[in-house]
Amino acid sequence: MTNDTSRPRGEGGEYVEEITPEDALAVFTDNEPLTAKEVAEELGVVRRTAYNKLDKLKERGDLRKKKVGSRAVVWWRPE
């Protein structure tokens, strides 16, 4: 396992959040649903990071999600 010395850390040694849920929310500029992969590509992060931010936004009520296939999920802003 390698240490990532390029990422900033907080006082307690934890990694500092570089992409916020608000950054992910800003990707939704129209009413079109998006996948976590599409959001990740737009933000320049891995899909898992985007998924975590999208999930936080869903918990807050800022986004909704729907499973549309065996593994596919889409996210959108509620009206």
PDB file of N, CA, C and O in Angstrom:
ATOM      1  N   MET A   1       0.856  -1.185   0.000  1.00  0.00           N
ATOM      2  CA  MET A   1       0.000   0.000   0.000  1.00  0.00           C
ATOM      3  C   MET A   1       0.894   1.238   0.000  1.00  0.00           C
ATOM      4  O   MET A   1       1.868   1.307   0.750  1.00  0.00           O
ATOM      5  N   THR A   2       0.561   2.209  -0.840  1.00  0.00           N
ATOM      6  CA  THR A   2       1.363   3.427  -0.915  1.00  0.00           C
ATOM      7  C   THR A   2       0.624   4.578  -0.260  1.00  0.00           C
ATOM      8  O   THR A   2      -0.606   4.616  -0.232  1.00  0.00           O
ATOM      9  N   ASN A   3       1.394   5.509   0.262  1.00  0.00           N
ATOM     10  CA  ASN A   3       0.815   6.714   0.841  1.00  0.00           C
ATOM     11  C   ASN A   3       0.690   7.779  -0.228  1.00  0.00           C
ATOM     12  O   ASN A   3       1.598   7.963  -1.040  1.00  0.00           O
ATOM     13  N   ASP A   4      -0.420   8.475  -0.231  1.00  0.00           N
ATOM     14  CA  ASP A   4      -0.628   9.563  -1.189  1.00  0.00           C
ATOM     15  C   ASP A   4      -0.207  10.859  -0.510  1.00  0.00           C
ATOM     16  O   ASP A   4      -0.989  11.460   0.227  1.00  0.00           O
ATOM     17  N   THR A   5       1.014  11.285  -0.753  1.00  0.00           N
ATOM     18  CA  THR A   5       1.525  12.485  -0.106  1.00  0.00           C
ATOM     19  C   THR A   5       1.080  13.755  -0.811  1.00  0.00           C
ATOM     20  O   THR A   5       1.332  14.853  -0.314  1.00  0.00           O
ATOM     21  N   SER A   6       0.420  13.630  -1.965  1.00  0.00           N
ATOM     22  CA  SER A   6       0.001  14.812  -2.711  1.00  0.00           C
ATOM     23  C   SER A   6      -1.334  15.363  -2.216  1.00  0.00           C
ATOM     24  O   SER A   6      -1.677  16.506  -2.516  1.00  0.00           O
ATOM     25  N   ARG A   7      -2.092  14.562  -1.461  1.00  0.00           N
ATOM     26  CA  ARG A   7      -3.394  15.018  -0.971  1.00  0.00           C
ATOM     27  C   ARG A   7      -3.226  15.737   0.363  1.00  0.00           C
ATOM     28  O   ARG A   7      -2.515  15.247   1.241  1.00  0.00           O
ATOM     29  N   PRO A   8      -3.871  16.889   0.528  1.00  0.00           N
ATOM     30  CA  PRO A   8      -3.765  17.605   1.803  1.00  0.00           C
ATOM     31  C   PRO A   8      -4.486  16.860   2.927  1.00  0.00           C
ATOM     32  O   PRO A   8      -5.500  16.196   2.712  1.00  0.00           O
ATOM     33  N   ARG A   9      -3.931  16.993   4.124  1.00  0.00           N
ATOM     34  CA  ARG A   9      -4.515  16.355   5.302  1.00  0.00           C
ATOM     35  C   ARG A   9      -4.856  17.424   6.346  1.00  0.00           C
ATOM     36  O   ARG A   9      -4.218  18.474   6.427  1.00  0.00           O
ATOM     37  N   GLY A  10      -5.881  17.116   7.135  1.00  0.00           N
ATOM     38  CA  GLY A  10      -6.284  17.995   8.225  1.00  0.00           C
ATOM     39  C   GLY A  10      -5.392  17.814   9.436  1.00  0.00           C
ATOM     40  O   GLY A  10      -4.436  17.040   9.398  1.00  0.00           O
ATOM     41  N   GLU A  11      -5.702  18.528  10.516  1.00  0.00           N
ATOM     42  CA  GLU A  11      -4.893  18.471  11.733  1.00  0.00           C
ATOM     43  C   GLU A  11      -4.854  17.080  12.339  1.00  0.00           C
ATOM     44  O   GLU A  11      -3.849  16.708  12.945  1.00  0.00           O
ATOM     45  N   GLY A  12      -5.914  16.303  12.194  1.00  0.00           N
ATOM     46  CA  GLY A  12      -5.966  14.955  12.739  1.00  0.00           C
ATOM     47  C   GLY A  12      -5.385  13.906  11.821  1.00  0.00           C
ATOM     48  O   GLY A  12      -5.432  12.719  12.145  1.00  0.00           O
ATOM     49  N   GLY A  13      -4.831  14.308  10.674  1.00  0.00           N
ATOM     50  CA  GLY A  13      -4.231  13.371   9.746  1.00  0.00           C
ATOM     51  C   GLY A  13      -5.186  12.864   8.674  1.00  0.00           C
ATOM     52  O   GLY A  13      -4.756  12.175   7.749  1.00  0.00           O
ATOM     53  N   GLU A  14      -6.475  13.190   8.779  1.00  0.00           N
ATOM     54  CA  GLU A  14      -7.458  12.739   7.801  1.00  0.00           C
ATOM     55  C   GLU A  14      -7.329  13.551   6.517  1.00  0.00           C
ATOM     56  O   GLU A  14      -6.908  14.707   6.535  1.00  0.00           O
ATOM     57  N   TYR A  15      -7.699  12.925   5.407  1.00  0.00           N
ATOM     58  CA  TYR A  15      -7.658  13.641   4.138  1.00  0.00           C
ATOM     59  C   TYR A  15      -8.691  14.755   4.137  1.00  0.00           C
ATOM     60  O   TYR A  15      -9.799  14.584   4.645  1.00  0.00           O
ATOM     61  N   VAL A  16      -8.327  15.890   3.568  1.00  0.00           N
ATOM     62  CA  VAL A  16      -9.221  17.032   3.428  1.00  0.00           C
ATOM     63  C   VAL A  16     -10.095  16.803   2.201  1.00  0.00           C
ATOM     64  O   VAL A  16      -9.603  16.423   1.139  1.00  0.00           O
ATOM     65  N   GLU A  17     -11.387  17.036   2.357  1.00  0.00           N
ATOM     66  CA  GLU A  17     -12.319  16.855   1.250  1.00  0.00           C
ATOM     67  C   GLU A  17     -12.024  17.867   0.148  1.00  0.00           C
ATOM     68  O   GLU A  17     -12.052  19.076   0.377  1.00  0.00           O
ATOM     69  N   GLU A  18     -11.739  17.357  -1.058  1.00  0.00           N
ATOM     70  CA  GLU A  18     -11.424  18.233  -2.179  1.00  0.00           C
ATOM     71  C   GLU A  18     -12.646  18.498  -3.048  1.00  0.00           C
ATOM     72  O   GLU A  18     -12.778  19.581  -3.618  1.00  0.00           O
ATOM     73  N   ILE A  19     -13.537  17.523  -3.153  1.00  0.00           N
ATOM     74  CA  ILE A  19     -14.775  17.663  -3.912  1.00  0.00           C
ATOM     75  C   ILE A  19     -15.924  17.626  -2.907  1.00  0.00           C
ATOM     76  O   ILE A  19     -16.054  16.673  -2.139  1.00  0.00           O
ATOM     77  N   THR A  20     -16.734  18.643  -2.918  1.00  0.00           N
ATOM     78  CA  THR A  20     -17.846  18.716  -1.973  1.00  0.00           C
ATOM     79  C   THR A  20     -19.132  18.207  -2.625  1.00  0.00           C
ATOM     80  O   THR A  20     -19.214  18.107  -3.850  1.00  0.00           O
ATOM     81  N   PRO A  21     -20.130  17.889  -1.810  1.00  0.00           N
ATOM     82  CA  PRO A  21     -21.426  17.547  -2.388  1.00  0.00           C
ATOM     83  C   PRO A  21     -21.973  18.668  -3.281  1.00  0.00           C
ATOM     84  O   PRO A  21     -22.637  18.401  -4.282  1.00  0.00           O
ATOM     85  N   GLU A  22     -21.695  19.903  -2.917  1.00  0.00           N
ATOM     86  CA  GLU A  22     -22.164  21.035  -3.725  1.00  0.00           C
ATOM     87  C   GLU A  22     -21.515  21.050  -5.098  1.00  0.00           C
ATOM     88  O   GLU A  22     -22.141  21.448  -6.080  1.00  0.00           O
ATOM     89  N   ASP A  23     -20.255  20.617  -5.170  1.00  0.00           N
ATOM     90  CA  ASP A  23     -19.586  20.495  -6.472  1.00  0.00           C
ATOM     91  C   ASP A  23     -20.326  19.492  -7.349  1.00  0.00           C
ATOM     92  O   ASP A  23     -20.534  19.725  -8.540  1.00  0.00           O
ATOM     93  N   ALA A  24     -20.720  18.372  -6.743  1.00  0.00           N
ATOM     94  CA  ALA A  24     -21.458  17.347  -7.495  1.00  0.00           C
ATOM     95  C   ALA A  24     -22.832  17.864  -7.900  1.00  0.00           C
ATOM     96  O   ALA A  24     -23.279  17.607  -9.017  1.00  0.00           O
ATOM     97  N   LEU A  25     -23.501  18.579  -7.024  1.00  0.00           N
ATOM     98  CA  LEU A  25     -24.823  19.113  -7.336  1.00  0.00           C
ATOM     99  C   LEU A  25     -24.765  20.107  -8.492  1.00  0.00           C
ATOM    100  O   LEU A  25     -25.695  20.186  -9.294  1.00  0.00           O
ATOM    101  N   ALA A  26     -23.690  20.853  -8.575  1.00  0.00           N
ATOM    102  CA  ALA A  26     -23.534  21.853  -9.632  1.00  0.00           C
ATOM    103  C   ALA A  26     -23.442  21.231 -11.026  1.00  0.00           C
ATOM    104  O   ALA A  26     -23.635  21.927 -12.023  1.00  0.00           O
ATOM    105  N   VAL A  27     -23.153  19.941 -11.108  1.00  0.00           N
ATOM    106  CA  VAL A  27     -23.072  19.252 -12.403  1.00  0.00           C
ATOM    107  C   VAL A  27     -24.463  19.119 -13.030  1.00  0.00           C
ATOM    108  O   VAL A  27     -24.585  19.027 -14.251  1.00  0.00           O
ATOM    109  N   PHE A  28     -25.504  19.109 -12.203  1.00  0.00           N
ATOM    110  CA  PHE A  28     -26.873  18.932 -12.687  1.00  0.00           C
ATOM    111  C   PHE A  28     -27.424  20.290 -13.137  1.00  0.00           C
ATOM    112  O   PHE A  28     -28.059  21.003 -12.360  1.00  0.00           O
ATOM    113  N   THR A  29     -27.170  20.631 -14.404  1.00  0.00           N
ATOM    114  CA  THR A  29     -27.558  21.947 -14.913  1.00  0.00           C
ATOM    115  C   THR A  29     -28.894  21.950 -15.633  1.00  0.00           C
ATOM    116  O   THR A  29     -29.441  23.014 -15.924  1.00  0.00           O
ATOM    117  N   ASP A  30     -29.425  20.765 -15.924  1.00  0.00           N
ATOM    118  CA  ASP A  30     -30.745  20.694 -16.557  1.00  0.00           C
ATOM    119  C   ASP A  30     -31.518  19.545 -15.909  1.00  0.00           C
ATOM    120  O   ASP A  30     -31.083  19.006 -14.891  1.00  0.00           O
ATOM    121  N   ASN A  31     -32.626  19.176 -16.472  1.00  0.00           N
ATOM    122  CA  ASN A  31     -33.473  18.142 -15.880  1.00  0.00           C
ATOM    123  C   ASN A  31     -33.084  16.725 -16.288  1.00  0.00           C
ATOM    124  O   ASN A  31     -33.813  15.780 -15.984  1.00  0.00           O
ATOM    125  N   GLU A  32     -31.965  16.559 -16.959  1.00  0.00           N
ATOM    126  CA  GLU A  32     -31.551  15.243 -17.429  1.00  0.00           C
ATOM    127  C   GLU A  32     -30.895  14.445 -16.299  1.00  0.00           C
ATOM    128  O   GLU A  32     -29.996  14.952 -15.628  1.00  0.00           O
ATOM    129  N   PRO A  33     -31.339  13.196 -16.082  1.00  0.00           N
ATOM    130  CA  PRO A  33     -30.683  12.353 -15.074  1.00  0.00           C
ATOM    131  C   PRO A  33     -29.260  11.994 -15.503  1.00  0.00           C
ATOM    132  O   PRO A  33     -28.964  11.896 -16.694  1.00  0.00           O
ATOM    133  N   LEU A  34     -28.390  11.801 -14.516  1.00  0.00           N
ATOM    134  CA  LEU A  34     -26.998  11.458 -14.780  1.00  0.00           C
ATOM    135  C   LEU A  34     -26.596  10.231 -13.970  1.00  0.00           C
ATOM    136  O   LEU A  34     -27.193   9.935 -12.935  1.00  0.00           O
ATOM    137  N   THR A  35     -25.594   9.532 -14.444  1.00  0.00           N
ATOM    138  CA  THR A  35     -25.016   8.425 -13.690  1.00  0.00           C
ATOM    139  C   THR A  35     -23.851   8.944 -12.849  1.00  0.00           C
ATOM    140  O   THR A  35     -23.346  10.041 -13.086  1.00  0.00           O
ATOM    141  N   ALA A  36     -23.433   8.152 -11.873  1.00  0.00           N
ATOM    142  CA  ALA A  36     -22.270   8.526 -11.063  1.00  0.00           C
ATOM    143  C   ALA A  36     -21.027   8.630 -11.945  1.00  0.00           C
ATOM    144  O   ALA A  36     -20.164   9.475 -11.706  1.00  0.00           O
ATOM    145  N   LYS A  37     -20.935   7.781 -12.956  1.00  0.00           N
ATOM    146  CA  LYS A  37     -19.787   7.829 -13.870  1.00  0.00           C
ATOM    147  C   LYS A  37     -19.743   9.164 -14.614  1.00  0.00           C
ATOM    148  O   LYS A  37     -18.676   9.757 -14.767  1.00  0.00           O
ATOM    149  N   GLU A  38     -20.900   9.633 -15.074  1.00  0.00           N
ATOM    150  CA  GLU A  38     -20.944  10.917 -15.784  1.00  0.00           C
ATOM    151  C   GLU A  38     -20.548  12.065 -14.866  1.00  0.00           C
ATOM    152  O   GLU A  38     -19.822  12.970 -15.278  1.00  0.00           O
ATOM    153  N   VAL A  39     -21.021  12.032 -13.630  1.00  0.00           N
ATOM    154  CA  VAL A  39     -20.668  13.075 -12.660  1.00  0.00           C
ATOM    155  C   VAL A  39     -19.171  13.003 -12.363  1.00  0.00           C
ATOM    156  O   VAL A  39     -18.499  14.032 -12.292  1.00  0.00           O
ATOM    157  N   ALA A  40     -18.653  11.795 -12.190  1.00  0.00           N
ATOM    158  CA  ALA A  40     -17.227  11.614 -11.916  1.00  0.00           C
ATOM    159  C   ALA A  40     -16.375  12.183 -13.045  1.00  0.00           C
ATOM    160  O   ALA A  40     -15.381  12.864 -12.792  1.00  0.00           O
ATOM    161  N   GLU A  41     -16.758  11.909 -14.277  1.00  0.00           N
ATOM    162  CA  GLU A  41     -16.008  12.419 -15.424  1.00  0.00           C
ATOM    163  C   GLU A  41     -16.029  13.942 -15.460  1.00  0.00           C
ATOM    164  O   GLU A  41     -15.016  14.575 -15.758  1.00  0.00           O
ATOM    165  N   GLU A  42     -17.170  14.522 -15.161  1.00  0.00           N
ATOM    166  CA  GLU A  42     -17.289  15.986 -15.158  1.00  0.00           C
ATOM    167  C   GLU A  42     -16.418  16.623 -14.071  1.00  0.00           C
ATOM    168  O   GLU A  42     -15.840  17.690 -14.277  1.00  0.00           O
ATOM    169  N   LEU A  43     -16.330  15.960 -12.916  1.00  0.00           N
ATOM    170  CA  LEU A  43     -15.565  16.502 -11.791  1.00  0.00           C
ATOM    171  C   LEU A  43     -14.100  16.092 -11.799  1.00  0.00           C
ATOM    172  O   LEU A  43     -13.293  16.660 -11.064  1.00  0.00           O
ATOM    173  N   GLY A  44     -13.747  15.103 -12.632  1.00  0.00           N
ATOM    174  CA  GLY A  44     -12.363  14.631 -12.673  1.00  0.00           C
ATOM    175  C   GLY A  44     -11.985  13.797 -11.461  1.00  0.00           C
ATOM    176  O   GLY A  44     -10.855  13.872 -10.978  1.00  0.00           O
ATOM    177  N   VAL A  45     -12.934  12.997 -10.967  1.00  0.00           N
ATOM    178  CA  VAL A  45     -12.691  12.120  -9.821  1.00  0.00           C
ATOM    179  C   VAL A  45     -13.089  10.692 -10.201  1.00  0.00           C
ATOM    180  O   VAL A  45     -13.645  10.459 -11.274  1.00  0.00           O
ATOM    181  N   VAL A  46     -12.798   9.740  -9.311  1.00  0.00           N
ATOM    182  CA  VAL A  46     -13.209   8.361  -9.553  1.00  0.00           C
ATOM    183  C   VAL A  46     -14.710   8.229  -9.285  1.00  0.00           C
ATOM    184  O   VAL A  46     -15.298   9.035  -8.564  1.00  0.00           O
ATOM    185  N   ARG A  47     -15.313   7.207  -9.874  1.00  0.00           N
ATOM    186  CA  ARG A  47     -16.756   7.002  -9.754  1.00  0.00           C
ATOM    187  C   ARG A  47     -17.192   6.853  -8.293  1.00  0.00           C
ATOM    188  O   ARG A  47     -18.247   7.363  -7.914  1.00  0.00           O
ATOM    189  N   ARG A  48     -16.407   6.173  -7.480  1.00  0.00           N
ATOM    190  CA  ARG A  48     -16.782   5.954  -6.074  1.00  0.00           C
ATOM    191  C   ARG A  48     -16.878   7.278  -5.315  1.00  0.00           C
ATOM    192  O   ARG A  48     -17.778   7.455  -4.495  1.00  0.00           O
ATOM    193  N   THR A  49     -15.975   8.192  -5.577  1.00  0.00           N
ATOM    194  CA  THR A  49     -16.023   9.503  -4.930  1.00  0.00           C
ATOM    195  C   THR A  49     -17.294  10.238  -5.327  1.00  0.00           C
ATOM    196  O   THR A  49     -17.980  10.807  -4.478  1.00  0.00           O
ATOM    197  N   ALA A  50     -17.605  10.225  -6.609  1.00  0.00           N
ATOM    198  CA  ALA A  50     -18.837  10.871  -7.083  1.00  0.00           C
ATOM    199  C   ALA A  50     -20.058  10.217  -6.443  1.00  0.00           C
ATOM    200  O   ALA A  50     -20.970  10.912  -5.996  1.00  0.00           O
ATOM    201  N   TYR A  51     -20.080   8.885  -6.396  1.00  0.00           N
ATOM    202  CA  TYR A  51     -21.212   8.167  -5.808  1.00  0.00           C
ATOM    203  C   TYR A  51     -21.412   8.578  -4.347  1.00  0.00           C
ATOM    204  O   TYR A  51     -22.544   8.796  -3.917  1.00  0.00           O
ATOM    205  N   ASN A  52     -20.333   8.683  -3.587  1.00  0.00           N
ATOM    206  CA  ASN A  52     -20.442   9.084  -2.180  1.00  0.00           C
ATOM    207  C   ASN A  52     -21.051  10.473  -2.042  1.00  0.00           C
ATOM    208  O   ASN A  52     -21.896  10.696  -1.175  1.00  0.00           O
ATOM    209  N   LYS A  53     -20.632  11.404  -2.886  1.00  0.00           N
ATOM    210  CA  LYS A  53     -21.189  12.762  -2.840  1.00  0.00           C
ATOM    211  C   LYS A  53     -22.665  12.751  -3.246  1.00  0.00           C
ATOM    212  O   LYS A  53     -23.487  13.420  -2.619  1.00  0.00           O
ATOM    213  N   LEU A  54     -22.998  11.993  -4.291  1.00  0.00           N
ATOM    214  CA  LEU A  54     -24.385  11.903  -4.743  1.00  0.00           C
ATOM    215  C   LEU A  54     -25.266  11.293  -3.659  1.00  0.00           C
ATOM    216  O   LEU A  54     -26.403  11.720  -3.462  1.00  0.00           O
ATOM    217  N   ASP A  55     -24.742  10.305  -2.964  1.00  0.00           N
ATOM    218  CA  ASP A  55     -25.511   9.667  -1.898  1.00  0.00           C
ATOM    219  C   ASP A  55     -25.787  10.653  -0.751  1.00  0.00           C
ATOM    220  O   ASP A  55     -26.878  10.651  -0.180  1.00  0.00           O
ATOM    221  N   LYS A  56     -24.805  11.487  -0.419  1.00  0.00           N
ATOM    222  CA  LYS A  56     -25.017  12.523   0.601  1.00  0.00           C
ATOM    223  C   LYS A  56     -26.113  13.492   0.156  1.00  0.00           C
ATOM    224  O   LYS A  56     -26.965  13.888   0.951  1.00  0.00           O
ATOM    225  N   LEU A  57     -26.080  13.863  -1.114  1.00  0.00           N
ATOM    226  CA  LEU A  57     -27.092  14.780  -1.643  1.00  0.00           C
ATOM    227  C   LEU A  57     -28.476  14.139  -1.607  1.00  0.00           C
ATOM    228  O   LEU A  57     -29.465  14.827  -1.359  1.00  0.00           O
ATOM    229  N   LYS A  58     -28.559  12.853  -1.847  1.00  0.00           N
ATOM    230  CA  LYS A  58     -29.840  12.143  -1.760  1.00  0.00           C
ATOM    231  C   LYS A  58     -30.351  12.151  -0.324  1.00  0.00           C
ATOM    232  O   LYS A  58     -31.532  12.399  -0.084  1.00  0.00           O
ATOM    233  N   GLU A  59     -29.467  11.881   0.625  1.00  0.00           N
ATOM    234  CA  GLU A  59     -29.847  11.888   2.043  1.00  0.00           C
ATOM    235  C   GLU A  59     -30.369  13.253   2.473  1.00  0.00           C
ATOM    236  O   GLU A  59     -31.281  13.339   3.296  1.00  0.00           O
ATOM    237  N   ARG A  60     -29.799  14.314   1.925  1.00  0.00           N
ATOM    238  CA  ARG A  60     -30.239  15.682   2.251  1.00  0.00           C
ATOM    239  C   ARG A  60     -31.512  16.076   1.524  1.00  0.00           C
ATOM    240  O   ARG A  60     -32.130  17.086   1.862  1.00  0.00           O
ATOM    241  N   GLY A  61     -31.917  15.287   0.522  1.00  0.00           N
ATOM    242  CA  GLY A  61     -33.108  15.616  -0.251  1.00  0.00           C
ATOM    243  C   GLY A  61     -32.843  16.479  -1.466  1.00  0.00           C
ATOM    244  O   GLY A  61     -33.780  16.927  -2.126  1.00  0.00           O
ATOM    245  N   ASP A  62     -31.565  16.721  -1.772  1.00  0.00           N
ATOM    246  CA  ASP A  62     -31.214  17.547  -2.930  1.00  0.00           C
ATOM    247  C   ASP A  62     -31.264  16.770  -4.241  1.00  0.00           C
ATOM    248  O   ASP A  62     -31.409  17.368  -5.307  1.00  0.00           O
ATOM    249  N   LEU A  63     -31.147  15.436  -4.175  1.00  0.00           N
ATOM    250  CA  LEU A  63     -31.206  14.587  -5.359  1.00  0.00           C
ATOM    251  C   LEU A  63     -32.102  13.390  -5.083  1.00  0.00           C
ATOM    252  O   LEU A  63     -32.365  13.031  -3.935  1.00  0.00           O
ATOM    253  N   ARG A  64     -32.556  12.790  -6.159  1.00  0.00           N
ATOM    254  CA  ARG A  64     -33.269  11.515  -6.089  1.00  0.00           C
ATOM    255  C   ARG A  64     -32.501  10.534  -6.944  1.00  0.00           C
ATOM    256  O   ARG A  64     -31.739  10.931  -7.826  1.00  0.00           O
ATOM    257  N   LYS A  65     -32.701   9.234  -6.683  1.00  0.00           N
ATOM    258  CA  LYS A  65     -32.032   8.228  -7.495  1.00  0.00           C
ATOM    259  C   LYS A  65     -32.989   7.090  -7.783  1.00  0.00           C
ATOM    260  O   LYS A  65     -33.950   6.850  -7.051  1.00  0.00           O
ATOM    261  N   LYS A  66     -32.691   6.384  -8.893  1.00  0.00           N
ATOM    262  CA  LYS A  66     -33.508   5.259  -9.306  1.00  0.00           C
ATOM    263  C   LYS A  66     -32.611   4.223  -9.967  1.00  0.00           C
ATOM    264  O   LYS A  66     -31.753   4.546 -10.788  1.00  0.00           O
ATOM    265  N   LYS A  67     -32.831   2.980  -9.589  1.00  0.00           N
ATOM    266  CA  LYS A  67     -32.132   1.871 -10.227  1.00  0.00           C
ATOM    267  C   LYS A  67     -32.832   1.587 -11.549  1.00  0.00           C
ATOM    268  O   LYS A  67     -34.044   1.376 -11.576  1.00  0.00           O
ATOM    269  N   VAL A  68     -32.073   1.580 -12.652  1.00  0.00           N
ATOM    270  CA  VAL A  68     -32.672   1.427 -13.978  1.00  0.00           C
ATOM    271  C   VAL A  68     -32.181   0.184 -14.712  1.00  0.00           C
ATOM    272  O   VAL A  68     -32.482   0.007 -15.893  1.00  0.00           O
ATOM    273  N   GLY A  69     -31.460  -0.645 -14.055  1.00  0.00           N
ATOM    274  CA  GLY A  69     -30.947  -1.885 -14.643  1.00  0.00           C
ATOM    275  C   GLY A  69     -30.424  -2.756 -13.530  1.00  0.00           C
ATOM    276  O   GLY A  69     -30.624  -2.458 -12.353  1.00  0.00           O
ATOM    277  N   SER A  70     -29.757  -3.823 -13.894  1.00  0.00           N
ATOM    278  CA  SER A  70     -29.256  -4.722 -12.860  1.00  0.00           C
ATOM    279  C   SER A  70     -28.259  -4.027 -11.937  1.00  0.00           C
ATOM    280  O   SER A  70     -28.204  -4.329 -10.745  1.00  0.00           O
ATOM    281  N   ARG A  71     -27.468  -3.096 -12.482  1.00  0.00           N
ATOM    282  CA  ARG A  71     -26.505  -2.342 -11.667  1.00  0.00           C
ATOM    283  C   ARG A  71     -26.529  -0.850 -11.942  1.00  0.00           C
ATOM    284  O   ARG A  71     -25.827  -0.093 -11.270  1.00  0.00           O
ATOM    285  N   ALA A  72     -27.305  -0.413 -12.897  1.00  0.00           N
ATOM    286  CA  ALA A  72     -27.305   0.996 -13.296  1.00  0.00           C
ATOM    287  C   ALA A  72     -28.226   1.826 -12.401  1.00  0.00           C
ATOM    288  O   ALA A  72     -29.339   1.414 -12.072  1.00  0.00           O
ATOM    289  N   VAL A  73     -27.734   3.001 -12.020  1.00  0.00           N
ATOM    290  CA  VAL A  73     -28.490   3.937 -11.194  1.00  0.00           C
ATOM    291  C   VAL A  73     -28.380   5.313 -11.834  1.00  0.00           C
ATOM    292  O   VAL A  73     -27.306   5.707 -12.289  1.00  0.00           O
ATOM    293  N   VAL A  74     -29.483   6.041 -11.870  1.00  0.00           N
ATOM    294  CA  VAL A  74     -29.452   7.433 -12.339  1.00  0.00           C
ATOM    295  C   VAL A  74     -29.862   8.343 -11.195  1.00  0.00           C
ATOM    296  O   VAL A  74     -30.612   7.949 -10.302  1.00  0.00           O
ATOM    297  N   TRP A  75     -29.356   9.566 -11.240  1.00  0.00           N
ATOM    298  CA  TRP A  75     -29.592  10.591 -10.220  1.00  0.00           C
ATOM    299  C   TRP A  75     -30.168  11.813 -10.908  1.00  0.00           C
ATOM    300  O   TRP A  75     -29.811  12.094 -12.052  1.00  0.00           O
ATOM    301  N   TRP A  76     -31.058  12.553 -10.239  1.00  0.00           N
ATOM    302  CA  TRP A  76     -31.604  13.791 -10.788  1.00  0.00           C
ATOM    303  C   TRP A  76     -32.062  14.698  -9.666  1.00  0.00           C
ATOM    304  O   TRP A  76     -32.294  14.272  -8.535  1.00  0.00           O
ATOM    305  N   ARG A  77     -32.185  15.979 -10.028  1.00  0.00           N
ATOM    306  CA  ARG A  77     -32.700  16.975  -9.069  1.00  0.00           C
ATOM    307  C   ARG A  77     -34.215  16.938  -9.086  1.00  0.00           C
ATOM    308  O   ARG A  77     -34.817  17.017 -10.156  1.00  0.00           O
ATOM    309  N   PRO A  78     -34.845  16.821  -7.930  1.00  0.00           N
ATOM    310  CA  PRO A  78     -36.309  16.869  -7.906  1.00  0.00           C
ATOM    311  C   PRO A  78     -36.795  18.265  -8.261  1.00  0.00           C
ATOM    312  O   PRO A  78     -36.081  19.251  -8.074  1.00  0.00           O
ATOM    313  N   GLU A  79     -37.993  18.338  -8.766  1.00  0.00           N
ATOM    314  CA  GLU A  79     -38.574  19.642  -9.159  1.00  0.00           C
ATOM    315  C   GLU A  79     -38.882  20.483  -7.944  1.00  0.00           C
ATOM    316  O   GLU A  79     -39.372  21.604  -8.077  1.00  0.00           O
TER     317      GLU A  79
END
